[in-house]
Amino acid sequence: MNFAEELKWRGMVHDMMPGTEEQLKKEMTPAYVGIDPTADSLHIGHLTGVMMLKHLQDAGHRPIVLLGGATGMIGDPSGKSKERNLMDEKTLLHNQQCLKEQLKILLDFSEDKQNSALLVNNYDWMKEFSFLGFIRDVGKHITVNYMLAKDSVKKRVGTDSDTGMSFTEFSYQLVQGYDFLYLYNHYNCKLQMGGSDQWGNITTGTELIRRKTGGEAFALTCPLITKSDGKKFGKTEEGNIWLDPKKTSPYKFFQFWLNVSDEDAEKMIRIFSLKDKKTIEDLIRRHKKEPHLRILQNGMAVELTSRIHGNEELEAAQKASRILFGKNVTDELKALPEKLLLEVFEGVPQHHVKKDQIFQGLDAIHFLSEETGIFPSKGEARRMLKSNAISINKKKITEDYKIAEKDLLNEKYILVQKGKKNYFLVILN
């Protein structure tokens, strides 16, 4: 597999330093992507860089993930308008351990492979560096003029004192440049990859390698992934979509991909799927013919949920989705665990009813109006029931229906549906 060609057809190349393709064709080339461990989980915004490493490994090269234990204590100014809060060593070390476990799912760290993935932490080589040692051995090789010419610096220098750049942030590109030099010297790493906003930091590293060793190193960046509406990819109103199931449940992870727009799906399936070019192009053609089937969204949701969370969680997410959008799924709904039930119907209006009322048996009209307030009057409840518009636990009911203990989900919930899209969750107290 030609790595550069693979990234090009997937739309994953923004800038590539001359000579990069030739280097990759010449020999197995170690290449790295840096991740700052500012949280104890990766989110899907990180997946683009990790996918670059995955394709690199599949092409026979060696992927290196650099966790920025040291740079995470500084804060990268690229794409930022103000300085971020710094983290203590204990928090960073915890985060790194969590990220390592997630990366094992995405890359092959088998020690018997010649191109096995490698995980390093720049804190290991930066922690013993004295300030005087750093400015003597590293700082003198890169001029201030060179550093000021970087876009990430120019955008911040000259602004007011509150949003201007501290010396700490200004030095970031030197620290990242030294990372590249260290990996070049110790692991023969000749390529650094990242988002397009990292180009300035990466080329500082290639320049430092040239000036310190006379050697040649390369840079490759991918476009920053944004949605068709211009918003940042991977974020929702609730925040990031995390890989950690405790932060973002597998069901919500699955739903994120299902709800991607058609325009975004065509771009994202190339980036995040491991399917080959012919298969993906065939899926895109089929999707354009029958967009209502959401072939691309379903394909991504299945592939990525399975890869990140496993087949068992994928099946649970698919079952929950069928319950939300399907018919005749009452039995599946009753078998749904409470946690997943609440995730599926998160945000729907909730109504509370005393438990003893249900045990005595309630006629549907009284239940829907006076007990829950779902309808403002018995007359309106009766009209909706007569028009066959009301379901209890995904099953249509009539006006003579009696609500009873048999209708309870997880012994305390009843799901009411009005029409196709309006849900109400009744909670028994």
Secondary structure, 3 states (H helix, E strand, C coil): CCHHHHHHHCCCCCEECCCHHHHHHHCCCEEEEEECCCCCCCEHHHHHHHHHHHHHHHCCCEEEEEECCCHHHCCCCCCCCCCCCCCCHHHHHHHHHHHHHHHHHHCCCCCCCCCCCEEEECHHHHCCCCHHHHHHHCHHHCCHHHHHCCHHHHCCCCCCCCCCCCHHHHCHHHHHHHHHHHHHHHHCCCEEEEEHHHHHHHHHHHHHHHHHHCCCCEEEEECCCECCCCCECCEECCEECECCCCCCCHHHHHHHHHCCCHHHHHHHHHHHCCCCHHHHHHHHHHHHHCHHHCHHHHHHHHHHHHHHHCHHHHHHHHHHHHHHHCCCCHHHHHCCCHHHHHHHCCCCCEEEECHHHHHHCEEHHHHHHHHCCCCCCHHHHHHHHHCCCEEECCEECCCCCEECHHHCECCCEEEEEECCCEEEEEEEC
